[in-house]
Amino acid sequence: MFTQGSILRRYYKPFAGFMLACNFAVAQNWVPSGPPGAPVIPFDALADGYVASTSPKTPLYSCRGGEREGYGLQVGKFTPGSAGCEFGYGGLEISVPDFEFLVTSWQAESGGVVPANAVVGGADSPDSTGFRPPLYICRGKVGGGPLGRPPITPSSLQLGKIRPGLGGCFVPYSGKEISLFNYEVLVAENPAMPLAVIPEINGFVPQDAIRAGTDVDGTPLYICSAIYAGGSHPGKLHSSFGGCNISYAGVEHTISSYLVFRPNWLGIPKFDFRAGTDTDGSPLHVCRAFFSGSLYPGKTRETWKTCNFGLAGKEEAATVYEILSN
């Protein structure tokens, strides 16, 4: 398991020093669920767990809510088809209709600007001196019709790379490398969401891979990075691709061996990603645990030895769990 910093140390060691410290961003990691009682799952909400008894497995999403009802800001799970954020409290499973989903944080930019707190996703091919500038993760809208700056008739949200000097977000699309003048950059808020990478091959997408884009036909796109031409280039992933699609020198390339970005889960936490507040003011953190064959997101505190979540009307407490942490 690798943290955002260890992505550079293990895979991109020559330019590890370019990891930038996070600071405040205009983007956010928690977004409203929509009208109370009629939630809409954001396309890039984090699927931190699943129900194994369904086929395919039903994803479970991290959520938080309960302030209006007097529960503090509780961390729990959202099940597709339900009406609220479900969490354990006082031995019971509580569901609240007004809540927020956990998502990745993106900042809108244009014209080649890279925010100071952008997340490093790789490094460019070496220049004449051997220097490999860091590359950051970006996404932008690409239309199904003629391309423009900004794109005309946008119908997809493509993933790619950016760095100072490129002038825009470079994305692989329809066999080519497209430069987008308007785009968003993946950023680290304060506290920074813990991110990790895992190696995969041949288009495999892990259950909790970070979805950050959508192809023209509605196909979900996930963040990946692949080595090519002496660099490591952020790109897009779907199982149908057979690999990570990156752009380089005007062309879209499919690389069968790649890294997939996902939330970072640790068995020995540092409690560095605060996600909520209990009724006594204590910080709550995101955790997940296996229970009866399924994987459930929930909450924990620094003083607890359990991950607590609501299930079938009760509050369950698992003693073996992971926590979202760097």
C-alpha positions, 0 to 999 in steps of 0.5 A: 500500500502506498501513500501519495508521497510514496507514489513518487518515492517508489515509482518516480524517485528521481523527481520525488522532491517535487511533491508539493505540500497541500494547502487550502483549495477552492474545491471540496472533498464533501458535496451535498447529496441533493434534495433530502430524501432523493439523493443523487450519487455524484459520478465521482463519489468514492466507492469504499465498500460493497455488498457481496451478496449481489451480482455484480457487487453493490457499491457502498459510498462514504457519507456524512450527516446528522447535524440537523438531527442532533447527532453531530457530523457522523460518518457512515455509508450510503447504499444505492436505492436508499434515501439517506446516509446510514451510520451507527449511533447508540447501538442503532442504525440511524438514517438521515436524509440530508448528508454529503458524499465523499469525493475527490477534490478538483479545482477549475483552471485554464490556460495551462495554470497548475494550482500550488496544491495539485496532486503529482501523478507522474513525470514527463519524459526527460528533456535534454538535460535529463530533467523530468518535470512532474506531471499533474492529473487533470480532466476536461470536457471533450465534445462529440462534435468538432473540438474547440477551445473550449470544446464544442458540445461537450459530452464526455469528461476525459482524464489526462496530464498537465504541467507548467508550460504545456498551456492546457490539459493534454488528454488521450481521445479518439487516438489523438492527444487533445489539448484543452484550454479549460479544465480541472486539476486534482488537488489536495485540500487541507486535510489532504485526502489520502491517495495510493496507487497499486499496480495492475495489468490488462485493463483490470479496475480495482473495486475502489479505483477512483472514478474521475471521468466519463466517456462519450457513451457514459462509460466510467473513467478511472485515474491511472498512470503508465510508463512510456518514453522515459516518463510516467504519464497520467491517463484514463482507465476502463476495463474495455481499454485493456490498459491505461490510455495516455497521450504522448507526442500527439497520439493516444497510447494504450499501456497494458501495465500501469498504476491505478489511483485509489484511496489509501487504507491503513491498518495502523492509522495516523488519524490525519484525515478528519471527516466528521465530529461526534456529539461530544466534539471528538473527531471522527474518521473514515474506516471500513471493515469486512462483516459477513462477507461484505465490506462496510464503510463506517466511522472510528475515533482515535480512542476507539479500537473498532470501526462502527457502522449501521447495518440492519437496524443495529450499530455493528463494531468491527475490531479488524478494520482499515482507516482512510489515512496517510 
